Amino acid sequence: TMEKNHMSVFLLLIAISCALAKDVGKKETKETTAKPKLPQTLSRGWGDQLIWTQTYEEALFRSKHSNKPLMIIHHLDDCPHSQALKKVFAEHKDIQNLAEKFILLNLVYETTDKNLSPDGQYVPRILFIDPSLTVRADITGRYSNRLYAYEPSDISLLHSNMQKALKLLKTEL
């Protein structure tokens, strides 16, 4: 793994030098200084213009108090399936628009809440929680062995599941 560490350091150096090179090329103009862009670290690439919560606890609190359903995306940075789903999710206009009606959280680690892994701790998995703080085990994807998994090809199913989560809200609460 020594080689792997060297590689990581090397890639990091490349990333830093690329970032520095980009900054040098930019001229400071009135526009760039006028509007400070918010750091979009919480989105982790799932939708930079969306508002993401930082922790599960904060997400539950916001869901309860705003009466919006919560959508939790479990993923990992080094998982190709997570990366592929993230790309499709972020580029899907209808999903991005619909996502504004949710409290949003994406996690790269597991929580201690066993309700968030009803059938295992695989990634990517997406769960919906309603404002009464109930995990909607009834909103599932198409795979019987990983109920809350979505592949990039399932993006329209995810979209309709998001609509379902919002509809249930109106009929039940």
Buried (B, 14 or more C-beta within 10 A) or exposed (E): EEEEEEEEEEEEEEEEEEEEEEEEEEEEEEEEEEEEEEEBEBBBBBBBEBBBBEEBEEBBBBBBEEEBBBBBBBBBEEBEBBBBBBEBBBEBEEBBEBBEBBBBBBBBEEBEEEEBBEBEEBBBBBBBBBBEEEBBEEBBBEBEEBBBBBBBEBBEBBBEBBEBBBEBBEEEE
